[in-house]
Amino acid sequence: MNYFYLKIGKGNKKADGWLKGQYTNRNPAGAVFWDTPLTKLEGKKGTEQAVAFRDAASDRECANTTILTIFGGNIYFLRPTRTVYENPQIKDDEGNTAIIMLVNPLKAAPLSEVPGILASITCNRRIAMRTFTQITAWGNQVAIAACLGGFTPEMRKVLTDNPSRILECLSSVEFETLVAKLFEEAGCFVPAYRGGTIKDIDLWVYNDGDTSVQLDLIKIAPGRYATLQIKSGELAVEKGQVEDYLIAPRAKGNPCLNAVWLLQQLKTAPKTRAWLKRSLQWLPAEHLRCLD
């Protein structure tokens, strides 16, 4: 299955009208606007997104493609039809022609009712800045499958063979919150749960107590603090030169503070473990047993 995010017009402001069929005789549709005719897209630099949009409606791909879009506090799941065409009479504010795809709506849901990793998908700069973007992150794909009522056998096998990969099903905000709560439960003061304002440092954790705070490989002496860089997702990353520690599902190096390490620390943090289980309750129950 292939998954894409579609943005129709700047800020997705045109999505409502297109999905209501305002421009296509009441047929739900999606559109991208391009300065190159549909028949001349192939091989031209800068047309990759338009080509992917066109190809998603092909006989080979449409049945295996799901398109997401978010507007008005809701998320919409769409299936391409085999109908894609251009209409030179419909242009955006910059004079680009509409390439139109008729779609079958599969489901619509309030953002409050879908996994956090999907509700916050447009926080990903790669997705937010592009028009038609393939969703490649495994955690997002699992969340989409959950919303549409079925995990694939491959997804279930991955979760069975590698229980720690449940942490890849958290959004970046949720993952940072998990780490912050873990350090709080260990005895640290964490002034904020969300980073992003200072390069390479996301969280400060302070030990205001009289004894050391230790989470296995991390030890913070009384009256001292540590800086943490938090990286969610499935990319393998290594510690930089600025932060004291890097924590990521697929962290590399020494110390290796990865997903396996996090699950180990959660064994002595019942409150944080309960929070994580609640946050991931949309996953099948058997894949949360590693948190019991």
C-alpha positions as CSV (number, residue, x, y, z in Angstrom):
1,M,0.0,0.0,0.0
2,N,1.2,3.5,-0.9
3,Y,0.2,6.5,1.3
4,F,0.4,10.2,0.3
5,Y,-0.5,13.6,1.8
6,L,-2.3,16.0,-0.5
7,K,-2.4,19.8,0.0
8,I,-4.8,21.6,-2.3
9,G,-3.9,25.3,-2.7
10,K,-1.8,27.4,-0.3
11,G,-2.4,26.2,3.3
12,N,-4.8,23.6,1.9
13,K,-7.5,26.3,1.8
14,K,-9.0,24.9,-1.4
15,A,-9.5,21.4,-0.1
16,D,-13.1,21.8,1.2
17,G,-14.4,23.0,-2.2
18,W,-12.6,20.3,-4.1
19,L,-13.8,17.4,-1.9
20,K,-17.3,18.7,-2.1
21,G,-17.1,18.6,-5.9
22,Q,-17.4,22.3,-6.3
23,Y,-15.3,22.3,-9.5
24,T,-16.2,18.8,-10.8
25,N,-19.9,18.5,-11.1
26,R,-20.3,17.4,-7.4
27,N,-17.8,14.6,-7.8
28,P,-15.3,14.6,-4.9
29,A,-11.8,15.4,-6.3
30,G,-8.3,16.4,-5.4
31,A,-6.1,18.7,-7.5
32,V,-2.6,20.0,-7.9
33,F,-1.7,23.1,-9.8
34,W,1.3,23.0,-12.2
35,D,2.8,25.1,-14.9
36,T,3.5,22.1,-17.1
37,P,0.8,20.3,-19.2
38,L,-0.2,16.8,-18.1
39,T,1.2,15.3,-21.3
40,K,4.6,16.9,-20.8
41,L,5.4,16.1,-17.2
42,E,7.6,13.2,-17.8
43,G,11.3,13.9,-17.3
44,K,10.9,17.6,-16.7
45,K,12.8,18.9,-13.7
46,G,10.5,19.9,-10.8
47,T,7.5,17.9,-11.8
48,E,8.1,14.9,-9.6
49,Q,5.1,15.6,-7.3
50,A,2.7,16.1,-10.2
51,V,3.9,12.9,-11.8
52,A,3.3,11.0,-8.5
53,F,-0.2,12.5,-8.4
54,R,-0.9,11.4,-11.9
55,D,0.5,8.0,-11.4
56,A,-1.5,7.4,-8.2
57,A,-4.6,7.2,-10.4
58,S,-3.1,4.6,-12.8
59,D,-4.6,1.2,-13.2
60,R,-1.7,-0.3,-11.4
61,E,-1.6,2.0,-8.4
62,C,-5.0,3.4,-7.6
63,A,-6.4,0.3,-5.7
64,N,-3.2,0.3,-3.5
65,T,-3.1,4.0,-2.8
66,T,-4.5,6.0,0.1
67,I,-4.4,9.8,0.1
68,L,-4.8,11.9,3.3
69,T,-5.6,15.6,3.7
70,I,-6.3,17.7,6.8
71,F,-8.5,20.8,7.0
72,G,-11.2,22.2,9.3
73,G,-10.1,20.1,12.2
74,N,-10.7,16.8,10.4
75,I,-8.6,14.3,8.5
76,Y,-9.9,12.8,5.3
77,F,-8.9,9.4,3.8
78,L,-9.3,9.2,0.0
79,R,-8.9,6.5,-2.7
80,P,-7.9,7.6,-6.2
81,T,-10.2,6.6,-9.1
82,R,-8.7,6.0,-12.5
83,T,-9.8,9.4,-13.7
84,V,-7.1,12.1,-13.8
85,Y,-7.2,15.1,-16.3
86,E,-6.3,18.7,-16.5
87,N,-8.6,21.7,-16.9
88,P,-7.0,24.8,-18.4
89,Q,-10.1,26.8,-17.3
90,I,-9.2,26.3,-13.6
91,K,-6.0,28.0,-12.4
92,D,-4.5,29.0,-9.1
93,D,-3.5,32.6,-8.2
94,E,-0.2,32.1,-10.0
95,G,-1.8,31.0,-13.2
96,N,-0.9,27.3,-12.9
97,T,-3.4,24.8,-14.4
98,A,-5.3,22.3,-12.3
99,I,-4.5,18.7,-12.7
100,I,-7.6,16.9,-11.3
101,M,-8.1,13.5,-9.8
102,L,-11.6,12.2,-9.0
103,V,-11.5,10.4,-5.6
104,N,-13.6,8.1,-3.5
105,P,-13.8,9.3,0.1
106,L,-13.1,6.4,2.5
107,K,-13.4,8.0,5.8
108,A,-13.4,11.4,7.6
109,A,-12.7,11.8,11.3
110,P,-12.0,14.7,13.8
111,L,-8.3,15.0,14.5
112,S,-9.2,14.4,18.2
113,E,-10.3,10.8,17.3
114,V,-7.2,9.7,15.4
115,P,-3.7,8.7,16.6
116,G,-1.6,11.7,17.6
117,I,1.0,10.8,15.0
118,L,-1.6,11.4,12.2
119,A,-3.2,14.4,13.8
120,S,0.1,16.2,13.9
121,I,1.4,14.9,10.5
122,T,1.6,18.4,9.0
123,C,4.1,19.4,11.7
124,N,6.6,17.5,9.5
125,R,8.2,20.2,7.4
126,R,8.7,17.9,4.5
127,I,4.9,17.3,4.3
128,A,3.8,20.8,5.2
129,M,5.9,22.5,2.5
130,R,5.0,20.1,-0.4
131,T,1.9,19.6,-2.5
132,F,1.8,15.8,-2.9
133,T,4.1,13.9,-0.6
134,Q,4.5,10.2,0.0
135,I,4.1,9.2,3.6
136,T,7.1,6.8,4.2
137,A,7.3,6.8,8.1
138,W,6.4,3.4,9.3
139,G,4.5,4.7,12.4
140,N,2.3,6.9,10.2
141,Q,1.5,3.9,8.0
142,V,0.5,1.8,11.0
143,A,-1.7,4.6,12.2
144,I,-3.4,4.9,8.8
145,A,-4.1,1.2,8.8
146,A,-5.6,1.5,12.3
147,C,-8.0,4.2,11.2
148,L,-9.1,2.2,8.2
149,G,-9.8,-0.9,10.2
150,G,-7.0,-3.3,9.4
151,F,-3.3,-3.8,10.2
152,T,-1.4,-5.7,7.5
153,P,0.2,-9.1,8.4
154,E,3.6,-7.4,7.8
155,M,2.8,-4.7,10.4
156,R,1.7,-7.3,13.0
157,K,4.9,-9.3,12.3
158,V,7.1,-6.3,12.8
159,L,5.4,-5.4,16.1
160,T,5.6,-9.0,17.3
161,D,9.3,-9.5,16.4
162,N,10.4,-6.0,17.6
163,P,8.1,-4.8,20.4
164,S,10.2,-1.6,20.9
165,R,9.0,-0.3,17.6
166,I,5.7,0.7,19.2
167,L,7.7,3.9,20.1
168,E,7.8,4.7,16.4
169,C,4.0,5.0,16.6
170,L,4.3,8.2,18.7
171,S,4.3,11.7,17.2
172,S,7.3,13.8,17.9
173,V,5.5,15.7,20.6
174,E,4.3,12.5,22.2
175,F,7.8,11.1,22.1
176,E,9.3,14.2,23.8
177,T,6.6,14.0,26.4
178,L,7.4,10.4,27.1
179,V,11.0,11.2,27.8
180,A,10.1,14.2,29.9
181,K,7.7,12.2,32.0
182,L,10.2,9.4,32.5
183,F,12.8,11.9,33.9
184,E,10.1,13.5,36.1
185,E,9.2,10.2,37.5
186,A,12.8,9.5,38.2
187,G,13.0,12.6,40.3
188,C,14.0,15.4,37.9
189,F,12.4,18.8,37.3
190,V,11.5,19.3,33.6
191,P,10.4,22.9,32.9
192,A,9.0,22.2,29.5
193,Y,8.0,19.1,27.5
194,R,8.6,20.5,24.1
195,G,11.8,21.6,22.4
196,G,12.7,23.0,19.0
197,T,13.7,26.5,20.0
198,I,17.4,25.8,20.5
199,K,19.4,23.8,18.0
200,D,20.4,20.3,19.2
201,I,18.7,20.7,22.6
202,D,15.1,19.8,23.3
203,L,14.8,19.2,27.0
204,W,16.6,20.3,30.2
205,V,16.3,17.9,33.1
206,Y,17.3,19.3,36.6
207,N,18.1,17.3,39.7
208,D,17.0,19.6,42.5
209,G,17.3,16.9,45.1
210,D,20.0,15.8,47.6
211,T,20.8,12.5,45.9
212,S,21.8,11.5,42.4
213,V,19.2,10.7,39.8
214,Q,20.2,7.7,37.7
215,L,18.5,6.1,34.7
216,D,20.9,3.3,33.9
217,L,23.5,5.0,31.7
218,I,22.5,8.5,32.7
219,K,23.5,10.0,36.1
220,I,22.7,13.5,37.2
221,A,24.3,14.7,40.4
222,P,22.5,16.7,43.0
223,G,22.1,20.4,42.0
224,R,23.1,19.5,38.4
225,Y,21.3,19.2,35.1
226,A,21.5,17.4,31.7
227,T,20.5,18.5,28.2
228,L,18.8,16.1,26.0
229,Q,18.2,15.9,22.2
230,I,15.1,13.9,21.3
231,K,14.6,12.4,17.9
232,S,11.5,10.5,17.1
233,G,10.9,8.3,14.1
234,E,12.8,5.5,12.4
235,L,16.0,7.1,11.2
236,A,19.3,6.0,12.8
237,V,20.9,9.0,14.4
238,E,24.0,9.7,16.5
239,K,24.8,12.1,19.3
240,G,26.1,15.6,18.4
241,Q,28.6,17.8,20.1
242,V,26.1,20.1,21.9
243,E,23.7,18.0,23.9
244,D,24.7,15.8,26.9
245,Y,22.6,12.9,25.7
246,L,20.7,11.8,22.5
247,I,17.5,9.7,23.0
248,A,15.9,8.3,19.9
249,P,14.2,5.0,18.9
250,R,17.1,4.1,16.7
251,A,19.9,6.0,18.4
252,K,23.5,4.8,17.7
253,G,26.8,5.2,19.5
254,N,27.8,5.1,23.1
255,P,25.7,5.5,25.2
256,C,23.0,3.9,23.0
257,L,19.8,5.4,24.4
258,N,17.4,3.8,21.9
259,A,13.9,2.3,22.0
260,V,15.1,-0.9,23.8
261,W,16.8,1.2,26.4
262,L,13.6,3.3,26.9
263,L,11.4,0.3,27.4
264,Q,13.9,-1.0,30.0
265,Q,13.7,2.3,31.9
266,L,9.9,2.2,31.8
267,K,9.9,-1.0,33.9
268,T,10.6,1.1,36.9
269,A,8.3,4.0,35.9
270,P,4.7,2.8,36.3
271,K,3.1,6.2,35.9
272,T,4.9,6.9,32.6
273,R,4.3,3.4,31.4
274,A,0.6,3.9,32.0
275,W,0.6,7.2,30.1
276,L,2.4,5.5,27.2
277,K,-0.1,2.6,27.2
278,R,-3.0,5.1,27.1
279,S,-1.4,7.1,24.3
280,L,-1.0,4.0,22.2
281,Q,-4.3,2.3,23.0
282,W,-5.2,2.4,19.3
283,L,-2.7,-0.4,18.7
284,P,-3.8,-4.0,19.1
285,A,-3.7,-4.9,22.8
286,E,-1.3,-7.8,22.2
287,H,1.4,-5.4,21.1
288,L,1.2,-3.4,24.3
289,R,1.9,-6.3,26.5
290,C,5.6,-5.2,26.6
291,L,4.3,-2.4,28.9
292,D,2.6,-4.7,31.4
